[in-house]
């Protein structure tokens, strides 16, 4: 009898825990502002891709796959400014904490991000004497940010990406990405009711 009661309690506890699990999948679009070196300005660029989130109660893990460009804006010797941007694939893995006790849908997040640059073509500095062979094709950054998830599926996020590794494989040069991003995603599970709460 005790075994039956224990089994029943365990089943109900597991069932209650599973009822709080939730998947979210959808597109994410936005704008980014990036810089790489001291003395240069930020340049803007489009950000687009997909995201996937697995949430348990107020805790969640999100994995994104985002395509964008990252670079910098620098002054020309003659006049005006120019920008150099490299195509980039971003893969952030974020731990998220929802805070409904402050505001429903509000969340903070942080985590590591893999940055892949398939074809770098621009020099570190326009007047530098070395080219693409000195570039790293991949890098690591840390993502921290603030977000808000609406009940109907809209997901807003503002984050800062701080480069950990230098873009250039040279000891005497610090060339790390510094990026601000403002994006909006939409949970398709809310729209089609395919992967909501279990």
C-alpha positions as CSV (number, residue, x, y, z in Angstrom):
1,X,0.0,0.0,0.0
2,X,2.8,2.4,0.9
3,X,4.5,1.6,-2.4
4,X,1.3,2.5,-4.3
5,X,0.9,5.8,-2.4
6,X,4.5,6.7,-3.0
7,X,4.3,5.9,-6.7
8,X,1.1,8.0,-7.0
9,X,2.7,11.0,-5.2
10,X,5.8,10.7,-7.4
11,X,3.7,10.5,-10.6
12,X,1.6,13.6,-9.5
13,X,4.7,15.5,-8.7
14,X,6.3,14.7,-12.0
15,X,3.1,15.5,-13.9
16,X,2.9,18.9,-12.1
17,X,6.5,19.7,-13.0
18,X,6.0,18.7,-16.6
19,X,2.9,21.0,-16.8
20,X,5.3,24.0,-16.4
21,X,7.6,23.1,-19.3
22,X,7.3,25.2,-22.4
23,X,9.0,25.3,-25.8
24,X,9.3,28.4,-27.9
25,X,10.6,28.6,-31.5
26,X,10.4,31.4,-34.0
27,X,12.2,34.1,-36.1
28,X,14.2,37.0,-34.6
29,X,14.9,40.3,-36.4
30,X,16.5,43.5,-35.4
31,X,19.3,46.0,-35.6
32,X,22.9,46.0,-34.2
33,X,25.6,48.6,-33.6
34,X,29.1,47.3,-33.6
35,X,32.7,48.6,-33.0
36,X,36.0,46.8,-32.9
37,X,38.8,49.2,-32.0
38,X,39.5,52.2,-29.9
39,X,39.2,55.5,-31.7
40,X,36.6,54.4,-34.1
41,X,32.8,54.7,-34.2
42,X,29.9,52.3,-34.1
43,X,28.3,51.2,-37.4
44,X,24.8,49.7,-37.7
45,X,23.7,46.5,-39.4
46,X,20.7,44.2,-39.8
47,X,20.3,41.1,-37.5
48,X,18.1,38.2,-38.5
49,X,17.7,34.5,-37.7
50,X,15.8,32.0,-35.5
51,X,15.6,31.3,-31.8
52,X,14.6,28.3,-29.7
53,X,13.8,28.4,-26.0
54,X,13.0,25.8,-23.4
55,X,11.4,27.1,-20.3
56,X,10.8,25.5,-16.9
57,X,8.8,27.8,-14.6
58,X,10.8,31.0,-14.4
59,X,14.0,29.6,-15.8
60,X,14.8,29.1,-19.5
61,X,17.6,28.3,-21.9
62,X,17.7,29.9,-25.3
63,X,19.8,29.1,-28.4
64,X,19.9,31.5,-31.3
65,X,21.2,31.3,-34.9
66,X,21.7,34.8,-36.2
67,X,23.1,36.2,-39.4
68,X,24.6,39.7,-39.4
69,X,27.6,41.9,-40.1
70,X,30.0,43.3,-37.6
71,X,32.6,46.0,-38.0
72,X,33.4,49.6,-37.3
73,X,33.2,53.1,-38.8
74,X,36.4,55.2,-39.3
75,X,37.2,58.6,-40.7
76,X,38.7,59.1,-44.1
77,X,41.8,61.2,-44.6
78,X,40.1,63.2,-47.3
79,X,36.6,63.7,-45.9
80,X,33.6,61.9,-44.4
81,X,33.5,58.4,-42.9
82,X,33.6,54.8,-44.2
83,X,32.7,51.5,-42.6
84,X,34.1,48.0,-42.8
85,X,31.8,45.1,-42.0
86,X,32.4,41.4,-42.0
87,X,29.6,38.8,-42.5
88,X,29.0,36.9,-39.3
89,X,27.1,34.0,-37.9
90,X,26.3,34.3,-34.2
91,X,25.3,31.4,-32.0
92,X,24.5,32.6,-28.5
93,X,23.5,30.2,-25.7
94,X,21.7,32.2,-23.0
95,X,20.4,31.3,-19.6
96,X,17.3,33.3,-18.8
97,X,15.5,34.3,-15.6
98,X,11.9,35.5,-15.8
99,X,10.9,37.9,-13.1
100,X,7.0,37.9,-13.0
101,X,7.2,39.2,-9.4
102,X,8.4,42.5,-10.9
103,X,6.7,42.6,-14.2
104,X,5.0,39.7,-16.2
105,X,7.2,38.8,-19.1
106,X,10.3,40.6,-17.9
107,X,13.5,38.6,-18.0
108,X,17.3,39.0,-17.8
109,X,19.8,36.7,-19.7
110,X,23.5,36.0,-20.1
111,X,25.7,33.5,-21.7
112,X,28.5,32.7,-24.1
113,X,28.3,33.3,-27.9
114,X,30.2,31.7,-30.7
115,X,31.0,34.1,-33.6
116,X,31.9,32.7,-37.0
117,X,33.3,34.8,-39.8
118,X,33.3,32.9,-43.1
119,X,35.0,35.4,-45.4
120,X,36.8,38.3,-43.8
121,X,38.1,40.8,-46.3
122,X,38.7,44.1,-44.7
123,X,41.9,45.1,-42.9
124,X,42.0,45.8,-39.2
125,X,42.8,49.4,-39.9
126,X,42.6,51.0,-43.3
127,X,46.3,51.9,-43.3
128,X,47.6,48.7,-41.7
129,X,50.2,46.6,-43.4
130,X,48.7,43.1,-42.8
131,X,45.6,41.6,-44.3
132,X,43.1,38.7,-44.0
133,X,45.7,36.1,-43.0
134,X,46.0,37.8,-39.6
135,X,42.3,37.4,-38.9
136,X,40.7,34.8,-36.7
137,X,37.8,33.1,-38.5
138,X,35.9,32.5,-35.2
139,X,35.7,34.2,-31.8
140,X,33.9,34.1,-28.4
141,X,31.9,36.8,-26.7
142,X,29.7,37.2,-23.7
143,X,26.1,38.2,-24.1
144,X,24.2,40.0,-21.3
145,X,20.8,41.6,-21.7
146,X,17.2,42.4,-20.8
147,X,14.0,41.1,-22.5
148,X,10.3,41.1,-22.3
149,X,7.9,38.3,-23.5
150,X,4.3,39.2,-24.3
151,X,1.5,36.7,-23.8
152,X,0.7,36.7,-27.5
153,X,4.2,35.6,-28.4
154,X,6.2,38.8,-29.2
155,X,9.7,38.6,-27.6
156,X,11.8,41.8,-27.3
157,X,15.4,41.8,-26.3
158,X,18.2,44.3,-25.8
159,X,21.7,43.0,-25.3
160,X,25.3,43.9,-25.2
161,X,27.9,41.5,-26.6
162,X,31.4,41.9,-25.2
163,X,34.2,40.2,-27.1
164,X,36.4,37.8,-25.2
165,X,38.8,36.9,-28.0
166,X,40.6,39.4,-30.3
167,X,39.7,39.4,-34.0
168,X,43.4,39.7,-35.0
169,X,45.9,37.0,-34.2
170,X,48.6,39.4,-32.9
171,X,49.7,39.8,-29.4
172,X,50.2,43.6,-29.5
173,X,46.7,44.4,-30.9
174,X,43.5,44.2,-29.0
175,X,40.7,44.1,-31.5
176,X,37.5,42.8,-29.7
177,X,34.0,43.1,-30.8
178,X,31.7,45.4,-28.9
179,X,28.1,45.1,-30.0
180,X,24.7,46.4,-29.0
181,X,21.6,44.7,-30.4
182,X,17.9,45.4,-30.3
183,X,15.8,42.5,-31.6
184,X,12.2,41.3,-31.8
185,X,11.2,37.7,-32.0
186,X,7.9,35.9,-32.4
187,X,7.0,32.6,-30.8
188,X,5.4,30.5,-33.6
189,X,4.3,28.0,-30.9
190,X,1.8,30.6,-29.7
191,X,0.5,31.2,-33.3
192,X,0.1,27.6,-34.3
193,X,-0.3,26.1,-30.8
194,X,2.2,23.3,-31.6
195,X,4.7,23.3,-28.7
196,X,3.1,25.3,-25.8
197,X,2.8,24.2,-22.3
198,X,2.6,20.5,-21.7
